[in-house]
Amino acid sequence: MRKFYIKPVNNRLEGQLTQKIDFKTKPPGSLGALENLAKKIGMMQGRLNPGLRNPTIVVFAGDHGAAADGISAFPQEVTHQMVFNFLNQGAAINVFCRQHNIGLKVVDAGVNFDFEDAHALIHSKIAKGTQNYLREPAMSPEQCDRAITHGAKIVEKIAEEDSNIIGFGEMGIGNTSSASLLMSKICNLPLEDCVGRGTGLDDDQLDRKIQLLKGAIRLHETNNAFEILRTFGGFEMAMMCGAMLAAAEKEMIILVDGFIATSVFLAANRMEPDIKGYALFCHQSDEQGHEKMLGYLGADPILKMGLRLGEGTGCALAYPIIQSAVAFLNDMASFDAAGVSNKE
């Protein structure tokens, strides 16, 4: 696998940022979590006056071989149908990106469909869906490595376009099951604590899903992050992993979305622990395992709204709050500048 060189976030400005925040015209701590968010962003950029440039969300799409065994309530063709919906500007992520002036890119990482005339799509297909991990590893080592490399190159190009903040979304029928398997293996948790209803399974379907995934864990014995990713993940997930690692390498702010994106982050964090210094966790998903994932990472989500859509929607919704954190840090007057008396 390609080596990523991630510079640890330097905390040398923490004291100065704290002082700057505390001397704004407000009682100390009165902006709550916004103050911690501003401090994090300042440390990520190594600046007392950080800035956000050309925010971008990348949605990776891919199909999963295990979907043929009924691990999702929706048929596999929904993946390519939703890709067309993204390209036609009709999905939730399109609405929120337009609303907040966020650039959006859609990537075919491995959809089981030919998008011959889709000119707005980034064509990066590794194969038409993964193999079925209920019987064999989802990807070969070469395929997983290629997906990671493709994801990194996509982010490197975005960074060259002067973007310094990037979020990631996904589309792939069956990928909540992959995320549950990644979570179970990396966090060392029972599968029952990790599996949720995904796109809307009923009780019987959920129980069948758990039994199928337990069989997959028994079949594949591995604890290496790359091997876990290639065994249970999707092409869209491996590509996102490479994209996250490259974003940290470029010292970009990484916006982590919900359950699936956080499972990918778990793998990226296991590969390169310094990535965590560049991550903002945008929301706590309604998917039952997500709270435990965030707890494992020691992460405080910006939003908690019962979301479970994916697509990067949590990133887009959290972005205005991130903007507000940077705005108050840069533009709000200090007591001295405003001529306002501070407390004794």
GUTI-376675 format. One line per 8 residues: number of its first residue (from 1); their letters; for each residue x, y, z of N, C-alpha, C. Coordinates in steps of 0.02 Angstrom, whole numbers. Atoms other than C-alpha are relative to their C-alpha. Layout:
! GUTI-376675
NUM> a> X:Y:Z:X:Y:Z:X:Y:Z; ...
This chain:
! GUTI-376675
1> mrkfyikp> 42:-60:0:0:0:0:43:62:0; -35:-63:1:56:177:-37:10:27:71; -15:-30:-65:139:262:111:-24:73:1; 22:-69:-9:59:423:174:41:32:56; -42:-36:-49:163:552:267:-42:56:30; 45:-47:-33:48:641:389:37:35:57; -34:-40:-51:121:781:492:-45:7:61; 43:-8:-59:57:779:672:-21:73:9
9> vnnrlegq> 22:-68:-14:-48:930:717:41:28:58; -42:-32:-51:60:1051:817:-45:39:48; 43:-32:-50:-24:1105:979:31:63:31; -37:-56:-31:97:1249:1011:-43:63:5; 41:-60:-2:-38:1379:975:-60:-7:47; 60:12:-40:-165:1303:1095:-11:55:53; 6:-51:-51:-128:1427:1235:-19:68:-28; 16:-65:31:-133:1578:1120:-71:1:-27
17> ltqkidfk> 68:4:24:-294:1519:1040:-50:5:57; 44:-3:-59:-373:1493:1211:-5:71:26; 0:-69:-24:-321:1667:1264:-40:45:-47; 36:-40:49:-388:1743:1103:-76:-10:7; 72:16:-7:-556:1655:1125:-28:28:66; 24:-22:-65:-569:1698:1310:-6:76:6; 2:-73:-4:-539:1884:1278:-46:31:-52; 53:-27:41:-679:1901:1151:-53:32:46
25> tkppgslg> 50:-36:-40:-824:2011:1209:-58:-47:18; 50:49:-23:-919:1871:1297:27:-31:65; -24:38:-58:-910:1774:1460:39:-62:-24; -38:60:20:-780:1634:1451:-43:-62:-6; 37:62:10:-853:1475:1380:-71:8:-23; 71:-11:14:-1018:1556:1333:-20:-20:-71; 17:26:66:-1007:1499:1152:8:-76:-3; 3:72:-6:-994:1320:1213:47:-37:-47
33> alenlakk> -40:43:44:-935:1189:1088:30:38:-58; -27:-41:55:-907:1325:958:71:23:16; -67:-22:-21:-755:1381:1058:52:-56:-11; -46:57:11:-675:1208:1055:11:-12:-74; -5:9:72:-712:1195:870:47:51:-31; -45:-52:25:-626:1360:834:72:-15:18; -69:16:-23:-475:1306:936:29:-58:-41; -23:57:40:-463:1140:843:21:22:-70
41> igmmqgrl> -14:-22:69:-469:1225:673:64:42:-1; -61:-39:-4:-336:1350:726:62:-43:7; -58:45:-9:-221:1209:782:12:-41:-63; -9:36:63:-253:1110:623:39:40:-51; -32:-42:50:-197:1257:518:61:36:27; -58:-33:-29:-65:1319:640:-4:75:-4; 11:-72:8:-142:1493:635:-48:26:53; 47:-33:-45:-226:1614:755:-60:27:-38
49> npglrnpt> 56:-23:41:-335:1672:610:-10:-48:-59; 9:50:52:-381:1515:512:-51:22:-53; 47:-16:54:-478:1518:349:-24:-63:-34; 30:56:37:-591:1402:249:-4:19:-74; -2:-16:71:-565:1395:61:-30:-57:-41; 28:47:49:-668:1309:-74:-21:-67:31; 23:63:-30:-759:1178:33:-27:-47:-54; 18:51:50:-787:1017:-64:-23:-63:35
57> ivvfagdh> 20:67:-23:-882:856:-33:5:-47:-60; -7:52:51:-840:699:-132:-42:-60:20; 43:59:-13:-969:560:-144:27:-58:-42; -25:60:34:-896:389:-187:-56:-52:-3; 53:50:9:-1014:257:-257:30:-67:-21; -23:67:18:-988:69:-268:-51:-53:21; 45:56:-17:-1082:-96:-265:36:-55:37; -25:52:-45:-1060:-242:-147:-27:-68:-21
65> gaaadgis> 20:67:19:-1062:-425:-195:-47:-32:51; 42:30:-52:-1143:-470:-28:-72:22:-4; 69:-24:6:-1298:-371:-76:-45:-54:-31; 39:53:32:-1352:-524:-178:-31:-47:52; 26:44:-52:-1383:-615:-13:-51:34:46; 55:-31:-36:-1513:-491:49:19:36:64; -19:-36:-61:-1413:-391:177:-29:71:2; 31:-65:3:-1506:-233:122:-73:-7:-19
73> afpqevth> 71:1:18:-1691:-192:108:-11:25:-72; 6:-28:67:-1657:-108:-60:39:-41:-51; -36:36:52:-1605:-189:-225:63:37:-22; -64:-29:17:-1430:-160:-292:-5:56:-52; 4:-50:53:-1487:-57:-441:-12:71:27; 9:-67:-30:-1528:86:-321:66:38:0; -64:-35:0:-1341:124:-316:9:42:-63; -12:-40:61:-1328:174:-499:-56:50:-11
81> qmvfnfln> 55:-48:7:-1500:255:-495:13:63:42; -16:-58:-42:-1443:367:-352:59:39:-28; -55:-37:33:-1282:410:-446:-30:48:-51; 33:-45:48:-1392:479:-585:-37:57:36; 35:-51:-39:-1493:571:-453:49:54:23; -51:-48:-18:-1333:653:-389:19:44:-60; -21:-36:60:-1282:701:-566:-55:47:-25; 56:-42:20:-1456:772:-598:-21:51:52
89> qgaainvf> 9:-52:-52:-1445:879:-440:-63:-11:41; 63:12:-34:-1594:792:-358:3:-29:69; -6:34:-65:-1525:715:-198:7:51:56; -7:-44:-59:-1517:786:-22:68:34:0; -67:-30:-2:-1329:813:-37:5:57:-50; 0:-55:49:-1357:919:-194:-33:62:30; 37:-56:-29:-1484:1027:-102:42:37:51; -37:-32:-54:-1373:1058:48:65:32:-25
97> crqhnigl> -61:-30:28:-1215:1088:-54:-17:66:-36; 21:-62:32:-1308:1217:-160:-14:54:52; 20:-48:-51:-1377:1299:-4:61:33:33; -57:-24:-39:-1206:1317:78:62:13:-43; -55:-15:46:-1098:1347:-77:60:-47:9; -51:53:-6:-1003:1183:-61:6:-35:-67; -11:37:62:-926:1103:-214:-15:-74:10; 18:71:-5:-986:925:-249:29:-38:-60
105> kvvdagvn> -26:44:52:-898:788:-346:-25:-71:13; 26:68:-6:-968:614:-380:47:-47:-37; -50:47:26:-854:465:-410:-30:-69:-7; 16:71:10:-892:295:-486:62:-40:21; -56:40:-25:-776:189:-378:-6:-73:-20; 10:70:16:-854:23:-425:-72:-19:-4; 71:13:6:-1036:30:-474:-12:-52:-55; 16:53:49:-1112:-119:-566:-45:29:-56
113> fdfedaha> 37:-34:53:-1165:-9:-712:50:38:-44; -42:-39:45:-1090:76:-865:-29:70:-7; 21:-70:6:-1101:266:-855:35:32:-60; -37:-20:59:-1047:296:-1034:-4:74:-15; 9:-70:19:-1117:471:-1060:-6:46:60; 4:-41:-61:-1106:536:-882:63:42:6; -61:-40:5:-982:675:-914:18:34:65; -15:-34:-63:-999:756:-743:27:-48:53
121> lihskiak> -22:51:-47:-951:592:-658:76:-9:-4; -71:19:0:-772:554:-605:3:-76:-9; -2:71:16:-741:385:-687:63:-31:29; -58:30:-34:-629:287:-570:-16:-73:20; 25:67:-17:-710:114:-575:57:-51:5; -47:55:-9:-603:-27:-505:-27:-64:-31; 35:57:29:-729:-162:-553:-74:12:10; 72:-8:-8:-917:-183:-566:-25:-34:64
129> gtqnylre> 18:27:-65:-941:-214:-382:53:-47:28; -47:45:-33:-842:-313:-256:-24:-72:-4; 20:70:-10:-842:-500:-229:-42:-5:64; 43:11:-58:-958:-573:-97:41:-24:59; -42:18:-57:-866:-570:70:-31:-56:43; 29:58:-35:-989:-703:133:32:-65:-24; -32:60:28:-886:-823:26:75:10:-12; -71:-15:15:-719:-736:-15:13:73:14
137> pamspeqc> -14:-71:-12:-629:-572:16:-32:45:-54; 35:-45:46:-720:-425:-63:46:26:-55; -48:-27:49:-563:-361:-150:64:-39:4; -68:24:-1:-395:-426:-200:45:54:30; -45:-53:-25:-246:-337:-121:14:53:-52; -15:-48:54:-209:-256:-289:-59:47:-11; 58:-42:9:-387:-193:-308:-8:51:56; 6:-45:-58:-392:-119:-133:53:54:-3
145> draithga> -55:-48:5:-223:-37:-157:-14:52:-55; 16:-45:56:-280:36:-324:-55:48:20; 54:-44:-22:-439:104:-246:27:54:48; -30:-48:-46:-340:187:-105:40:53:-39; -41:-47:40:-221:264:-233:-45:47:-41; 46:-42:38:-365:327:-342:-32:54:44; 30:-48:-46:-448:409:-192:49:55:19; -51:-50:-16:-285:495:-146:11:49:-57
153> kivekiae> -11:-44:58:-262:563:-322:-57:49:-9; 58:-45:6:-438:635:-324:7:58:49; -8:-53:-51:-403:731:-163:59:45:-17; -58:-41:18:-232:789:-222:-19:51:-53; 22:-47:51:-315:868:-374:-44:54:30; 43:-49:-34:-446:953:-264:43:49:40; -45:-43:-38:-307:1020:-151:36:49:-46; -32:-44:48:-221:1091:-305:-46:56:-23
161> edsniigf> 50:-51:18:-383:1187:-339:-14:47:59; 1:-46:-58:-353:1279:-172:-58:-13:47; 48:19:-52:-475:1185:-63:39:-22:62; -34:22:-61:-423:1164:118:-48:-33:50; 48:35:-43:-580:1081:189:-43:-45:-44; 30:50:44:-656:921:120:-40:-51:40; 41:52:-32:-795:802:167:-12:-57:-49; 9:59:41:-837:629:104:-67:-33:14
169> gemgignt> 62:37:-4:-1000:541:68:5:-64:-40; -1:65:34:-1045:371:-3:-69:-19:-23; 62:32:23:-1177:276:-98:18:-71:-20; -13:70:19:-1179:87:-105:-46:-46:39; 47:45:-34:-1320:-32:-66:40:-58:33; -35:52:-38:-1256:-149:70:59:26:40; -61:-21:-33:-1119:-37:137:-7:12:75; 4:-1:-73:-1191:-21:312:22:-67:31
177> ssasllms> -24:65:-25:-1154:-207:331:76:-1:0; -73:-5:2:-975:-178:276:26:43:57; -20:-45:-54:-963:-34:399:-4:-35:68; 7:37:-63:-1027:-146:540:57:-50:10; -55:48:-4:-895:-276:500:66:35:16; -61:-39:-15:-756:-146:498:0:22:73; 6:-22:-69:-818:-78:664:13:-57:49; -7:57:-45:-830:-249:746:73:-22:4
185> kicnlple> -69:23:1:-655:-298:691:49:50:30; -49:-50:-23:-565:-133:727:-12:19:72; 16:-19:-69:-656:-88:888:-3:-59:48; 3:62:-40:-659:-270:948:-64:-3:40; 67:1:-31:-845:-263:984:-42:-57:-28; 46:50:28:-979:-397:967:-39:28:-58; 35:-23:60:-1067:-388:800:-69:30:17; 66:-26:-19:-1235:-359:887:3:73:20
193> dcvgrgtg> -8:-70:-19:-1167:-193:951:13:45:-60; -22:-38:59:-1118:-140:776:-51:2:-56; 46:6:57:-1259:-193:660:-64:39:14; 63:-37:-5:-1408:-79:629:-46:-18:-58; 51:15:49:-1558:-74:516:16:28:-69; -21:-24:65:-1467:17:376:-55:39:-33; 51:-36:38:-1592:71:244:-71:-20:19; 68:12:-23:-1741:2:342:-19:-73:6
201> ldddqldr> 17:71:-9:-1734:-184:386:-50:-8:57; 44:17:-56:-1874:-258:492:36:-48:46; -33:41:-51:-1838:-369:643:27:-66:-28; -22:63:28:-1828:-532:546:60:10:-48; -55:-14:46:-1717:-456:412:63:19:38; -58:-19:-41:-1604:-381:545:33:-60:31; -28:61:-30:-1583:-549:632:37:-41:-52; -33:37:54:-1542:-633:466:66:34:-19
209> kiqllkga> -61:-38:17:-1416:-495:427:56:-15:51; -50:13:-53:-1328:-523:595:29:-70:-8; -25:69:8:-1316:-711:566:46:-6:-61; -43:1:60:-1245:-686:390:68:31:14; -63:-35:-12:-1115:-562:450:43:-37:51; -39:42:-46:-1064:-675:594:37:-55:-39; -32:51:42:-1029:-808:463:59:29:-37; -56:-31:35:-919:-686:368:60:10:46
217> irlhetnn> -55:-10:-48:-817:-647:524:34:-67:15; -31:66:-13:-792:-833:558:42:-23:-60; -35:22:60:-736:-858:378:67:34:-9; -60:-40:14:-604:-721:375:33:21:66; -37:-18:-60:-476:-710:515:54:50:-17; -50:-52:12:-382:-545:503:-10:57:48; 3:-58:-44:-339:-397:614:39:59:-27; -36:-54:32:-232:-292:497:-50:46:-35
225> afeilrtf> 49:-48:26:-322:-132:445:-10:-5:-75; 6:6:72:-284:-149:260:-38:-64:-18; 33:64:14:-339:-332:262:-74:2:19; 70:-7:-20:-499:-290:356:-38:38:-53; 32:-42:50:-539:-155:229:-11:-38:-65; 7:35:65:-506:-264:77:-45:-61:6; 41:60:-9:-597:-414:151:-74:17:4; 71:-15:-14:-758:-329:204:-25:64:-33
233> ggfemamm> 21:-65:24:-760:-157:124:-24:0:-72; 19:-9:70:-822:-88:-41:51:45:-33; -47:-43:36:-726:2:-177:-9:73:20; 12:-69:-20:-810:164:-124:31:14:69; -28:-9:-67:-747:136:54:76:1:-3; -73:-1:7:-568:94:5:23:65:-33; -18:-63:33:-565:246:-110:-6:58:49; 8:-52:-52:-631:355:32:57:-2:50
241> cgamlaaa> -55:7:-47:-496:286:146:63:35:-28; -57:-33:31:-360:341:24:-10:74:-4; 15:-71:4:-447:508:4:11:34:68; -9:-28:-67:-450:538:192:74:5:18; -72:-1:-15:-266:492:210:36:54:-39; -32:-52:41:-216:606:67:-19:70:24; 21:-65:-26:-319:749:139:41:20:61; -42:-14:-58:-226:735:304:72:15:-20
249> ekemiilv> -68:-12:25:-61:725:210:7:72:-27; 1:-68:28:-109:890:125:-20:52:53; 18:-44:-57:-156:963:297:-67:35:-13; 67:-24:9:-337:987:244:-43:-19:60; 48:19:-51:-481:987:368:-45:-55:-30; 40:57:23:-572:820:351:-67:1:37; 67:4:-29:-760:820:379:-23:-73:-4; 21:70:-3:-813:646:436:-75:-2:8
257> dgfiatsv> 74:4:0:-995:604:399:-23:-52:52; 33:44:-47:-1096:464:480:31:-68:9; -20:68:-20:-1087:278:515:51:-30:-49; -44:32:49:-1007:220:353:65:37:-7; -61:-39:5:-884:363:335:43:-8:62; -40:8:-62:-832:342:517:32:-68:3; -31:66:3:-801:156:490:62:2:-44; -58:-8:44:-685:203:348:55:39:37
265> flaanrme> -49:-38:-40:-602:331:462:35:-45:51; -31:48:-46:-574:191:589:59:-36:-32; -53:35:36:-472:98:459:58:47:-15; -52:-49:15:-378:255:405:40:18:63; -32:-18:-64:-342:298:587:45:-57:25; -43:57:-19:-275:122:619:64:0:-42; -59:-1:44:-159:142:468:47:58:17; -40:-61:-13:-101:320:511:-34:39:56
273> pdikgyal> 35:-31:-56:-152:379:687:1:77:0; -4:-74:1:-98:560:654:-57:31:-40; 56:-27:39:-248:578:537:-52:32:45; 54:-24:-43:-360:610:687:5:74:15; -9:-71:-13:-285:782:715:-32:45:-51; 28:-41:54:-362:841:551:-75:-12:-9; 69:21:10:-537:770:576:-49:38:44; 58:-25:-37:-700:853:626:-57:-49:-13
281> fchqsdeq> 54:49:5:-842:731:662:-66:37:-2; 55:-47:14:-996:812:589:-65:-16:36; 63:15:-34:-1138:717:670:2:-71:29; 11:67:-26:-1192:567:771:-60:-30:-34; 52:32:39:-1293:453:660:-52:-34:44; 52:39:-34:-1455:369:710:14:-75:-6; -20:71:4:-1372:204:659:29:-20:67; -12:13:-70:-1354:115:825:73:-7:20
289> ghekmlgy> -70:8:-17:-1167:79:816:41:64:-2; -42:-59:12:-1112:255:775:23:34:65; -20:-29:-63:-1112:320:953:60:-36:30; -57:40:-26:-995:178:1003:63:13:-41; -58:-18:42:-881:216:855:31:66:23; -25:-66:-21:-868:398:907:33:-4:69; -30:10:-66:-835:344:1086:68:-33:-5; -64:33:10:-696:229:1028:54:50:-23
297> lgadpilk> -47:-50:26:-615:376:937:8:60:46; -2:-58:-44:-646:498:1080:-22:63:-36; 21:-55:43:-738:609:956:-65:31:25; 61:-37:-17:-867:744:993:-34:23:-64; 34:-20:61:-993:760:851:-29:70:5; 26:-68:2:-1048:934:798:-76:-1:6; 73:3:2:-1230:884:768:-25:-68:26; 34:62:-18:-1349:755:838:-74:9:-19
305> mglrlgeg> 66:-14:28:-1506:757:730:-37:-62:-24; 33:61:22:-1552:575:702:7:-14:-73; -12:12:72:-1479:574:526:24:-71:-11; -29:65:20:-1444:409:438:-5:-9:-76; 6:1:72:-1442:453:254:65:-15:-36; -63:5:37:-1258:456:209:5:56:-50; -10:-48:55:-1208:546:49:45:58:18; -36:-59:-23:-1104:667:153:-46:54:26
313> tgcalayp> 48:-51:-21:-1262:757:210:18:30:68; -19:-28:-65:-1199:775:389:56:51:-7; -55:-48:12:-1042:862:323:-28:67:-24; 29:-62:28:-1145:987:223:-39:38:52; 40:-33:-51:-1261:1023:369:43:31:55; -44:-26:-52:-1118:1048:492:43:58:-24; -47:-50:26:-1019:1162:377:-16:72:22; 13:-68:-23:-1111:1325:422:21:12:73
321> iiqsavaf> -22:-7:-69:-1072:1293:606:76:6:2; -73:-6:5:-889:1267:562:19:70:-24; -11:-69:23:-896:1432:466:-9:49:58; 13:-45:-56:-969:1516:620:57:-2:51; -56:6:-47:-827:1450:730:60:41:-25; -56:-39:29:-697:1525:612:-16:74:0; 19:-70:4:-795:1687:593:6:35:67; -5:-34:-65:-808:1725:779:72:6:22
329> lndmasfd> -70:-3:-20:-625:1682:806:36:57:-36; -35:-51:39:-570:1801:668:-30:70:8; 34:-64:9:-700:1940:674:-31:30:63; 31:-26:-61:-773:1956:848:51:43:38; -45:-47:-34:-699:2102:946:23:-28:67; -24:15:-67:-592:2080:1100:-25:55:47; 20:-51:-49:-632:2174:1262:39:65:-11; -41:-60:8:-486:2293:1232:-20:38:-63
337> aagvsnke> 16:-33:64:-529:2327:1049:-67:34:2; 67:-28:-2:-712:2360:1088:-10:51:55; 8:-45:-56:-680:2463:1243:-52:-23:50; 48:30:-46:-788:2344:1345:38:-26:61; -33:22:-62:-743:2310:1527:-7:-75:8; 0:71:-16:-694:2132:1565:-15:-9:74; 12:12:-71:-736:2049:1729:67:5:37; -61:-7:-39:-611:2075:1869:36:-67:5
